[in-house]
Amino acid sequence: MTTTQTTEQTPDDETAHTSALETARRQLDNAATHVDLDRGIIERLKHPSRVVEVSIPLERDDGEVEVFTGYRAQHDDVRGPYKGGLRYHPDVTAEECIGLSMWMTWKCAVMDLPFGGGKGGVVVNPKYLSVDEKERLTRRFAEEIRDEVGAKQDIPAPDMGTDAKTMAWFMDAYSMQQGETVPGVVTGKPPVVGGSYGREEAPGRSVAIIAREAMAYYGKNIKESTVAVQGYGSVGANAARLLDEWGATIVAISDVNGAIYDDTGLDAQTVPSHKEDPEGVLNHDAPETLTNVELLELDVDVVIPAAVGNVITTRNVDQIQADIVVEGSNGPTTADADDVLADRGVCVVPDILANAGGVTVSYFEWLQDINHRQWSRERVVSELESEMVSAWDSVKAEVEESSLRWREAAYVVALKRIGAAIEARGLWP
C-alpha cells in the first residue's frame, strides 16, 4: 500500500488522538445499538483474547546485535482461527495491533469467512534492513511466536513492510521447527510454495467490484462515471485498471509524490504503480498535476482513498464533492468526517467490505493448502467476484431494511454473525 500523505496532511487533534483501538470500539458501540445482543457479548468483543509481546534479537550485518519488539494480537476466534497481517513499521504498538485485529474480526465476519481477527508486527523500519537482516528478523520472529500461530490456530499474512517473500521465510522457519512443511500457517506466499494466484491484486479487485456495484445501486452508468484514485500502490493501481477496463473514466491518480489529472481520462493501464516505478505517476504525461488533498476534493462520481488512514477529516470533508467514497485503504475516513458525509447523503462504502478481497483470497489460499490442490487464476477471480457480490448484497439488504448508512450496515451484518456464533457456542464457565 503506497503512502500518499503530503505535508498538507499533518495530523490535527482529530486524527492524532484517535487510535485504531478507540475507533474500533466506537464502531462496535455504534453497531451494537442496532443489534439485539446481550451487553456481555458486546463488552467481550471490546477486548482481545490475548496479546503476545516478544523480544527479537537480530545480528546485524556488521555483527552488532539489536533487539526489536514484536506483537501478535488475537481478538476473537469464535468463528474460526485468527487471521490477519504482520507489519514491519516503526510505529507498531500493542494498542494498534489490538484495534486492527478487531477490524479483521469484522472484515472476516462481513465476508462470512470462517476466521476471527488477528494482527501483529515488529517495531522496525524495514527500509533500514538489508534483505539478509529482514530474513533473519522474520525467522526469529516466527520462532518467538511459534506457539501462538498455526494453520488451525492463527494465520498471519503480509501487511505494511512485509510481502510474499517474508511469508515464505516465516512459513519455512515454522515448518523447520514443526518437522514438516506447513504451508497453511501463513497466506500471501508465492504460488510456488503454496500461495494463491491472484492474491496480490485481490484487495484492488474487490475495491473495483464494490465501486462498480455502488455505481449501479445509485443509478450511475459505469461507462459515464468519473473516478479519482488516491494511492497508486497495489490496491489503487489494480482498482483503477479494472475500473478503466470496465469503462469508467479515471480522471486522477496519485502516489506519495502527488497526483496527475486529466478531465478527459487517463489510461490507467499505462500509468506505472508505485511498485513498478516509484516516480512513475508524476512522470506520466498528463495536462495537470495536483496535490493528494486536491485529488480528494475533485468533482467526480467516485473517489477511492487507497493510501493511508485519516485522509478525509473535518479539515477537508466540506470540500469532498464525490457522490460515492469507496475506502480502499484501512480507516481513510475519520468518524467525525463520516458523520458529515452521511448528513450530506454521500455514500461511504467502508474498508471492511471494499478491500476485503485480500483476506478472501487468503481464505482461498488456506483452502488450497489444506487440500493440497492449487486453483487456477481464473477460478480465484471467479470465486472472488461471487464472494464480493454476495457480501455486497448482504450489506445492501441491511441498508434497505434498517435505513442505515453503509458503514453501520456492514458492522451490523458482521456483529449479527459473530453474536450468533457466540450465543451458539456459549461462554466457558
Secondary structure, 3 states (H helix, E strand, C coil): CCCCCCHHHCCCHHHHCCCHHHHHHHHHHHHHCCCCCCHHHHHHHCCCCEEEEEEEEEECCCCCEEEEEEEEEEEECCCCCEEEEEEEECCCCHHHHHHHHHHHHHHHHHCCCCCEEEEEEEECCHHHCCHHHHHHHHHHHHHHCHHHCECCCEEEEECCCCCHHHHHHHHHHHHHHHCCCCHHHCCCCCHHHCCCCCCCCHHHHHHHHHHHHHHHHCCCCHHHCEEEEECCCHHHHHHHHHHHHCCCEEEEEEECCEEEECCCCCCCCCCCCCCCCCCHHHHCCCCEEECHHHHHCCCCCEEEECCCCCCECCCCHHHCCCCEEECCCCCCECHHHHHHHHHCCCEEECHHHHCCHHHHHHHHHHHHHHHCCCCCHHHHHHHHHHHHHHHHHHHHHHHHHHCCCHHHHHHHHHHHHHHHHHHHHCCCC
